[in-house]
Structures are given as structure tokens and as C-alpha cells.
Amino acid sequence: MSQSHQQPALAKCPGCEEPLDRGDRFCGACGYDLSAVPTRPGDRPTVAITVPPAGQAEASEAGGVEAGAVRWPAAAETDSSDAPAPVHRPANVPGTDSDGRPPAGTGPDGAPGHEAEAVRVRHDHRGAPGGTDAPGAAPPAGAADPRTAADSGDFPLAAPDPRTAEHAPPPPAPGPGAKLCVACRSGRVDPDGYCENCGHAQPRERDHMEQELDAVAAVSDRGLRHHRNEDSFALSSTALPDGSPAVVAIVCDGVSSASRPDEASAAAASAANEALLESLPRGTHPQQAMHEAIVAASEAVNALAQEPAGAMEHDTHRHQNAPACTLVGAVMAGDLLVIGWVGDSRAYWVPQDRARPTARLTEDDSWAAQMVAAGLMNEAEAYADDRAHAITGWLGADAYELEPHTAAFKPDRPGLVVVCTDGLWNYAESAEEMAAVVPDDAQERPLHAARVLVGHALDGGGHDNVTVALLPFAVRPGGAGSAREAV
């Protein structure tokens, strides 16, 4: 058996620092293999030539010289007149730089220049006028002077230096029809939805929508918890055969548990609005026109479920639930107010004289409403249940049966019609609560009032999308009394 090379004796174990005896091959405490300890080098480690031995360093410091260096005579601190000796700077010595220019910090004749005391400013490469730290032609503002970069040791900047931003020219104004950035208010928004000036992502168009049409207005907002706005609305006006005006407001709420709820609500609102604008001028009774509009909206939502199989492969809900939404609409035609709905979106009546009673004009297609109608629970108990907002009626291909609800009213006093999704009425459920949050000047400023109502929902938590449309109702002089024509 071969024998390993004998290592020099060690005083302590390299593993545990346990004292060793001469001739030990293993540590008695930790078992460290002492034969594996590398051989100690025979020569001494190299000493840097700039670091003298300790004794010599002390002697050198005392004598004012550095070991191994040229022995320069010590500079006199005073001249022959006991005045402080003048200090000489490199700029005082005539000469040229390697490229033939005067040394940095001197004028063309070698005299000290003003730039010697100035702080150099770096520039990028774009080439706008500016800069004063180099002789000759001034470097472009925002452009890196290679001589400055060489002197300072900095690389030329690829982006504008923030220290020169205040002197940089403003970004070019967006062209006609271009969309301005909501953050910097100066950059143009590219097709991907980002500002070309500051890079800020722009809000999507449906995150917040507002519309004002004559005396009616609507506002829709994404809310504070949802990642997108699944509500939609439509406002329009037309003329009846006798020339009198008719105003239409449609509000839809996409069912979040279904696929593409935002598309469903948009399709339903658009289809219902178009159907009313087509039938009302022909003389169709507003209540019948509302019924036909809801049917048209249902067909538009059903069509979304008939797309080719590969169109929505990325949608995990596509093969489970067809697109679906709720709908509530109002038509003001002459002295008649017609309301139509499917689902749990609502319409309220708020009289101009707040001393008069308010009213809710719709009944929810929901589990809670069914419990109350069947006498199984009172309203407080039903709406406190976790199943309260489960809807029993909606527009969509998988709806059990389409049952449009319509009602016609003849108000005998001026007031305001509030058409909204549950994103609002969850924070003002009863008619009295809704009337309390409607501003007093809503008749004259419907858009402002709609914004206030959306703000009320957001202040309450904004758990859902919020959409509301306000329709001021004016009674003609000598008009008929209130009467409900159908339920």
C-alpha cells in the first residue's frame, strides 16, 4: 500500500481548531484528514511594490518621501518675504492637448478659461442647439460631446439627460384627430393605447363613459373592483308621427359569470335602441315598441353564442355559459312614460317636489323578489340572504324563457326618471334612499347629477360597474292625471 506524502506538523486542526500532536494523521475531535491539508508554499507571498515594509514605511513617512519613488524636494510653504507661496495649476503651464487644443480649462491662448470652474453637463446625441463647455461651435443640446465624454469618463447618453430637460424643446403637438395623453396632456396616444411622450397607459374607452343629449344624460364607470366595465347604455331621441319628441334611454348590465358580458351588454343596448328608433316614428305604441326592442336585444345577445368554435378559444367560460346581460329602458313620449326591463336593473321615479312620494317602477327578476312575491320571506330577510342577487331572468341563449316586462305611466307632476344598474342601487336600494342622493338641481343639470350618483356608488365601495341614466320628465299644462296603463 502506497503511503501519502507526509505533511508538515500542524499545531491545530484546520477543521475544528483542536490542538494536534506531532505525527497525527487524523484529528481526534472531528476526524479531519490531516493528510489532505495542502503543502505550505516554500516561498513567501508577493508583496506589492507600492506597499513598503512596516519599518521602512514609517521611516519614509517621517522623511516625507515614498519608498521606491523619486525624491522630490519638499515645496516651501512661504517665499523669501514670508508670504504664502503661489500655487501653480496645470492651466498655468502653456501647452496643448493631444488633439492640438489648449488643455481643458484654458482659453485659446493658454490662459485659464471660465469653464475651469464650471460644472460640465452631459448631453445626448440628438443635436439641438446648446452647451457651452467646449471651444468652437457649441454642441447641440441633447447631444453628447465626445470630447466632454472623454474628459469626464462618461459614456454618451442614449436618452435625454434630465438635467437638461427644462431646456429641451417641447414634444411636437399631436396632429388633428389624434388623442391626447391623460397623464402629460401633450403626447399622442399610439394604437396600442400608450402615450408616445411619457409612456403612460391610457384608460380604455369603456372604463368611463358619459353622454348628454338635450335634457337627458348618462354616465357609466368601471368601478373600483372590476377589471373592466361590463355595463353599457344608449341615449337617443326621435319624433313621433305627430311631430312630438320621444326620448329613449337603455341601460344594460353584463352578467359577470357568463362569457363576454361586456359584448353582451353593448349588443343589447345597441339593438334595443335601434329597434325603438325604427318603430316609434312609424306610430307603434311606445309600450309595444319597448316590448319589441327587448326581443330584438335578446336576439342580438343570442347571436353572440353562435360564433365559430375557434373564435373564443381563449375564453374559459365560452363552453359553460353563453353571453348574457340584463336590460332596463325608458321611453318618454308626450305625456307617457314607458318602462321595460329583464333582470335586476331598475328604474325609479323621483318627483321634483321632494315632499311627494317617490316610487320604484320595476320589479327585480331575482331570487329575493321571488321569495317576497311567494310570501316566504319579507323584503328585509330576502335581501339579506346570500342568494338575494341571483337573477332569474336575463337576455342570453341559455335563458330559461324570455319574459319582457313593460309598464306605462302618466305622471301628473314633473319629476326625474332614474334608470340604473345594481352597481348604483346597491348603495341606495329603496326609492327614498335613491331620492335622498339625487341632487336637487338634477332637473336642470342631469349630467352633473349622474356624475354625483356614480360618485356616491364609488364612495360606497364601487364593488360593481356603475351606470345611470337620468331623464327629466316635464308635464304639459293641462295634462292628464297619473295612471298606470299596464303592468
C-alpha positions in Angstrom: 0.0 0.0 0.0 1.4 3.4 -1.0 1.8 6.0 1.6 0.7 9.6 1.2 3.3 12.4 1.4 4.0 13.4 5.0 2.7 16.9 5.6 4.4 19.4 7.9 3.3 19.2 11.5 0.2 21.3 12.3 -0.4 22.9 15.7 -4.2 23.0 15.3 -6.8 21.1 13.3 -7.9 23.2 10.2 -11.5 21.9 10.8 -12.1 22.5 14.4 -9.0 24.2 15.8 -8.4 21.3 18.2 -4.7 21.1 19.3 -2.8 18.3 17.5 0.1 16.1 18.4 3.1 15.6 16.1 2.5 12.7 13.7 -1.3 12.8 13.9 -2.9 11.8 10.6 -6.5 12.5 11.7 -8.0 14.9 14.1 -9.1 13.2 17.3 -12.0 15.6 17.7 -13.6 15.9 14.3 -11.8 13.3 12.3 -10.4 15.8 9.8 -8.0 14.0 7.4 -4.7 15.9 8.0 -3.1 14.3 5.0 -5.4 16.3 2.8 -4.0 19.6 4.0 -2.2 21.3 1.1 1.5 21.7 1.4 2.5 25.0 2.7 4.4 27.0 0.0 8.1 27.3 0.4 8.3 30.9 -0.7 6.8 34.0 0.8 3.8 35.8 -0.7 4.5 38.5 -3.2 4.4 42.0 -1.6 3.0 44.9 -3.7 5.8 47.2 -4.6 3.7 50.2 -3.5 3.4 48.9 0.0 6.8 49.1 1.8 7.6 47.0 4.8 6.3 48.4 8.1 9.6 49.7 9.3 10.5 51.3 6.0 7.1 52.9 5.6 7.4 54.6 9.0 10.8 55.9 8.1 9.6 57.1 4.7 6.7 58.9 6.2 8.9 60.7 8.6 11.2 61.8 5.8 8.3 62.9 3.6 9.1 60.5 0.7 7.5 57.4 -0.6 9.6 54.2 -0.8 10.8 53.5 -4.3 9.6 56.9 -5.6 11.6 59.8 -6.9 12.7 62.0 -4.1 11.2 65.4 -4.9 12.3 68.3 -2.7 9.7 69.5 -0.3 7.8 72.6 -1.5 8.4 75.7 0.5 5.3 76.9 2.3 6.4 80.6 2.2 8.6 82.6 -0.1 11.5 84.9 1.0 9.1 87.6 2.1 7.3 85.2 4.4 4.2 85.4 2.1 2.4 82.2 1.1 4.0 80.6 -1.9 1.9 80.9 -5.1 0.0 77.8 -6.2 0.6 76.7 -9.7 -2.2 74.9 -11.6 -1.8 72.8 -14.8 -3.8 75.5 -16.6 -1.0 78.0 -15.9 1.5 75.9 -17.8 1.5 76.6 -21.6 0.9 73.6 -23.8 -1.6 71.7 -25.9 -3.7 68.6 -25.6 -3.1 65.5 -27.6 -5.6 66.8 -30.3 -3.9 70.2 -30.6 -6.4 72.0 -28.4 -5.4 74.0 -25.3 -5.6 71.9 -22.1 -9.0 71.5 -20.6 -10.0 74.6 -18.6 -7.8 77.1 -20.5 -8.6 79.6 -23.2 -7.2 79.6 -26.8 -4.1 81.4 -25.6 -3.4 79.1 -22.7 -4.9 81.4 -20.1 -7.4 80.0 -17.6 -10.9 80.0 -19.1 -14.2 80.4 -17.3 -15.0 76.8 -17.9 -12.4 75.7 -15.5 -14.7 76.4 -12.6 -17.9 75.4 -14.3 -19.6 72.0 -13.9 -19.7 70.1 -17.1 -23.2 69.0 -18.4 -23.6 65.8 -20.3 -25.7 65.7 -23.4 -27.4 63.1 -25.6 -26.9 62.7 -29.3 -29.9 64.3 -30.8 -28.3 67.6 -31.9 -30.4 70.5 -30.7 -28.5 73.8 -30.1 -27.0 74.2 -26.6 -23.9 73.6 -24.4 -21.1 75.9 -23.5 -18.3 73.7 -22.2 -16.3 73.2 -25.4 -14.4 75.7 -27.6 -15.5 76.4 -31.1 -19.0 75.5 -32.3 -21.5 74.8 -29.4 -22.6 71.2 -29.3 -26.2 70.5 -30.0 -28.5 70.5 -27.0 -29.2 66.9 -26.0 -26.1 65.7 -27.9 -23.1 64.1 -26.3 -19.8 65.9 -26.9 -17.3 63.2 -27.4 -14.5 65.4 -26.0 -16.6 66.1 -22.9 -17.3 62.4 -22.5 -13.6 61.6 -22.9 -12.7 64.2 -20.3 -15.3 63.1 -17.8 -15.1 59.4 -18.3 -18.8 59.2 -19.0 -20.4 57.3 -21.9 -22.6 59.4 -24.2 -26.2 59.2 -23.1 -28.8 57.4 -25.3 -31.7 59.2 -23.6 -32.3 62.9 -22.7 -30.4 64.0 -19.6 -33.0 65.0 -17.0 -30.8 67.9 -16.0 -31.2 69.5 -19.5 -34.9 68.6 -19.8 -36.1 72.1 -19.0 -34.0 73.5 -21.9 -35.2 70.8 -24.3 -37.8 71.7 -26.9 -41.3 70.6 -26.1 -42.6 67.4 -27.8 -44.4 68.0 -31.1 -48.2 68.6 -30.8 -50.4 65.7 -31.8 -51.9 66.1 -35.3 -55.6 66.7 -36.0 -57.8 64.0 -34.7 -55.0 62.5 -32.5 -55.8 61.5 -28.9 -54.0 63.4 -26.1 -52.5 61.5 -23.2 -54.4 61.9 -20.0 -51.2 62.0 -17.9 -48.9 64.5 -19.6 -51.7 66.2 -21.7 -49.2 66.7 -24.6 -48.2 63.3 -26.0 -50.0 61.4 -28.8 -51.5 58.1 -27.9 -50.4 55.3 -30.2 -52.7 52.5 -31.5 -51.6 50.2 -28.6 -53.0 52.7 -26.0 -49.8 54.2 -24.7 -48.5 57.7 -24.8 -45.6 58.2 -27.2 -44.2 61.0 -25.0 -44.4 59.7 -21.4 -45.3 56.0 -22.0 -48.4 56.2 -19.7 -51.1 53.6 -20.4 -54.4 55.2 -21.3 -57.7 54.2 -19.8 -59.9 52.1 -22.0 -62.8 53.8 -23.7 -65.4 51.9 -21.7 -63.8 52.4 -18.3 -65.7 55.7 -18.0 -68.3 56.9 -20.4 -70.5 60.0 -20.4 -73.2 61.3 -22.8 -75.5 64.2 -22.7 -78.4 64.6 -25.1 -80.5 67.7 -24.8 -82.1 67.3 -21.3 -81.1 63.7 -20.7 -77.7 62.3 -19.6 -75.9 59.0 -18.7 -72.7 58.1 -17.0 -71.1 54.6 -16.8 -67.9 53.7 -14.8 -65.9 50.6 -14.3 -66.0 50.9 -10.5 -63.2 50.1 -8.1 -63.1 46.3 -8.1 -63.8 45.1 -11.6 -61.0 44.9 -14.2 -63.3 46.1 -17.0 -66.7 47.8 -17.5 -69.3 45.3 -18.4 -72.2 47.8 -18.4 -73.4 49.7 -21.5 -76.0 52.3 -22.3 -77.6 54.1 -25.2 -79.3 57.5 -25.4 -81.3 58.8 -28.4 -84.2 60.9 -29.5 -86.6 60.8 -32.3 -90.0 62.2 -33.4 -93.4 60.6 -33.3 -95.7 60.8 -36.3 -97.4 63.9 -34.9 -94.0 65.6 -34.6 -93.8 65.4 -30.9 -90.4 64.4 -29.5 -89.6 61.0 -28.0 -86.6 60.3 -25.8 -85.0 56.8 -25.3 -82.6 55.6 -22.6 -81.4 52.0 -22.5 -79.1 50.6 -19.7 -77.6 47.1 -19.7 -75.6 45.2 -17.2 -73.4 42.2 -18.4 -73.7 39.0 -16.3 -70.1 38.5 -15.0 -70.5 34.7 -14.6 -71.2 34.4 -18.4 -68.7 34.8 -21.2 -68.1 38.2 -22.8 -70.5 40.1 -20.6 -69.2 43.4 -22.0 -70.0 42.4 -25.5 -73.5 41.2 -24.4 -74.4 44.5 -22.8 -73.2 46.5 -25.7 -75.0 44.4 -28.3 -78.3 44.5 -26.3 -78.2 48.3 -25.7 -77.5 49.0 -29.4 -80.1 46.6 -30.7 -82.9 47.9 -28.3 -82.1 51.5 -29.2 -82.1 50.9 -32.9 -85.4 49.0 -32.7 -87.1 51.9 -30.8 -85.8 54.5 -33.2 -87.3 52.4 -36.1 -90.7 51.6 -34.6 -91.6 54.9 -32.7 -91.6 57.1 -35.9 -93.9 54.6 -37.6 -96.5 55.2 -34.9 -96.1 52.0 -32.9 -97.4 52.4 -29.4 -94.4 53.1 -27.1 -95.2 50.2 -24.8 -95.4 47.8 -27.8 -92.3 49.3 -29.2 -90.5 48.7 -25.9 -91.5 45.0 -25.9 -90.2 44.6 -29.5 -87.0 46.3 -28.5 -86.3 43.9 -25.7 -86.9 40.9 -28.1 -84.5 42.5 -30.6 -81.9 42.9 -27.8 -82.4 39.3 -26.8 -81.8 38.1 -30.4 -78.6 40.2 -30.6 -77.2 38.6 -27.4 -78.2 35.1 -28.6 -76.3 35.7 -31.8 -73.0 36.1 -29.8 -73.2 32.5 -28.7 -73.4 31.3 -32.4 -69.9 32.4 -33.3 -67.5 29.8 -34.9 -66.0 27.4 -32.4 -62.4 28.8 -32.7 -63.4 32.4 -32.3 -63.2 32.5 -28.5 -60.9 29.6 -27.5 -59.1 31.8 -25.0 -62.4 32.4 -23.1 -62.7 29.8 -20.3 -66.4 30.4 -19.9 -67.4 30.0 -23.5 -68.5 26.4 -23.4 -70.1 26.8 -20.0 -72.3 30.0 -20.2 -73.5 31.9 -23.2 -73.1 35.7 -23.2 -75.8 37.3 -21.1 -77.0 40.6 -19.6 -79.9 42.4 -18.0 -81.7 45.4 -19.6 -83.8 48.3 -18.4 -85.1 51.0 -20.7 -87.3 54.1 -20.6 -89.2 56.0 -23.3 -90.7 59.4 -22.8 -93.2 60.2 -25.5 -95.6 63.0 -24.9 -97.3 62.6 -21.6 -96.5 58.9 -21.5 -93.6 57.2 -19.6 -92.9 53.6 -20.6 -90.5 51.4 -18.7 -89.3 47.9 -19.9 -86.9 45.5 -18.2 -85.5 42.0 -17.9 -83.3 41.2 -14.9 -82.5 43.3 -11.8 -81.6 46.6 -13.3 -84.1 49.2 -12.1 -86.0 52.4 -12.8 -87.0 54.9 -10.1 -89.3 57.9 -10.1 -88.1 61.0 -8.1 -90.6 63.9 -8.1 -89.3 67.4 -8.4 -91.2 68.2 -5.2 -89.3 66.0 -2.8 -92.3 66.3 -0.4 -94.2 64.0 -2.8 -93.7 60.2 -2.6 -91.1 58.5 -4.7 -91.5 55.1 -6.4 -89.6 52.2 -7.8 -91.0 51.4 -11.2 -89.6 47.9 -11.8 -89.6 44.6 -10.0 -86.4 42.5 -10.0 -86.1 39.2 -11.7 -84.2 37.8 -8.8 -84.3 35.1 -6.1 -85.1 37.7 -3.4 -88.0 39.1 -5.3 -89.4 35.7 -5.9 -89.2 34.9 -2.2 -91.1 38.1 -1.3 -93.7 37.5 -4.1 -94.3 34.0 -2.8 -94.7 35.2 0.8 -91.9 33.0 2.0 -89.8 36.0 3.3 -90.2 39.7 3.9 -88.1 42.1 1.9 -85.5 42.6 4.6 -85.0 38.9 5.1 -84.8 38.1 1.4 -82.3 40.8 0.5 -80.1 39.9 3.5 -79.7 36.4 2.1 -76.6 35.5 0.1 -78.8 34.4 -2.8 -80.6 37.7 -3.0 -79.0 39.0 -6.2 -79.1 35.7 -8.1 -81.1 36.7 -11.1 -83.9 34.6 -12.5 -84.4 36.4 -15.8 -81.8 37.7 -18.3 -81.1 38.1 -22.0 -79.0 35.3 -23.5 -79.1 32.0 -25.3 -79.3 29.9 -22.1 -82.1 31.9 -20.5 -85.0 29.7 -19.4 -87.6 31.8 -21.1 -87.7 35.4 -22.3 -90.4 37.4 -20.4 -90.1 41.1 -21.2 -91.7 43.3 -18.6 -93.3 46.6 -19.6 -95.2 49.3 -17.8 -96.7 52.6 -18.8 -97.2 55.7 -16.6 -98.8 59.1 -17.0 -97.1 61.3 -14.3 -99.2 64.3 -13.2 -96.3 66.3 -11.9 -92.7 66.9 -13.1 -90.0 64.6 -11.9 -86.9 62.6 -12.7 -86.6 59.1 -14.0 -83.5 57.3 -12.7 -82.5 54.2 -14.8 -79.6 52.3 -13.4 -77.8 49.0 -12.8 -77.4 47.4 -9.4 -73.9 48.9 -9.2 -75.8 52.1 -8.1 -78.9 50.9 -6.4 -76.9 48.6 -4.1 -75.9 51.8 -2.4 -79.4 53.4 -2.5 -81.8 50.5 -2.6 -85.2 51.9 -1.6 -86.9 54.7 -3.5 -86.5 57.0 -0.5 -82.7 56.3 -0.4 -82.4 56.9 -4.1 -84.3 60.2 -3.9 -82.0 61.3 -1.0 -78.8 61.0 -3.1 -80.2 62.6 -6.2 -79.1 66.3 -6.3 -81.9 68.9 -6.0 -80.9 70.5 -9.3 -80.9 67.2 -11.3 -83.8 68.5 -13.4 -81.6 71.4 -14.7 -78.2 69.6 -14.6 -78.8 65.9 -15.4 -75.2 65.2 -16.4 -73.9 66.7 -13.2 -76.4 64.7 -11.2 -75.5 61.5 -13.0 -71.8 62.1 -12.0 -72.9 62.7 -8.4 -74.8 59.4 -8.3 -71.8 57.4 -9.8 -69.6 59.1 -7.2 -72.0 58.0 -4.5 -71.5 54.4 -5.5 -67.7 54.7 -5.8 -67.6 56.3 -2.3 -69.7 53.4 -1.0 -67.1 50.9 -2.2 -67.6 50.7 -6.0 -67.8 46.9 -5.9 -69.5 46.7 -9.3 -69.7 48.6 -12.5 -71.9 51.7 -12.1 -74.3 53.0 -14.8 -77.1 55.5 -14.5 -79.3 57.5 -17.0 -81.4 60.5 -15.9 -84.5 61.6 -17.8 -86.2 64.8 -16.5 -89.9 64.5 -17.1 -91.9 67.7 -17.7 -95.7 67.6 -17.5 -97.6 69.6 -20.2 -100.0 72.2 -19.0 -103.5 70.7 -18.6 -102.1 67.1 -18.9 -103.9 64.1 -17.7 -103.6 62.7 -14.2 -101.3 59.8 -13.4 -102.5 56.4 -14.4 -100.7 53.1 -14.9 -101.9 51.6 -18.2 -100.2 48.2 -17.9 -98.1 46.1 -15.5 
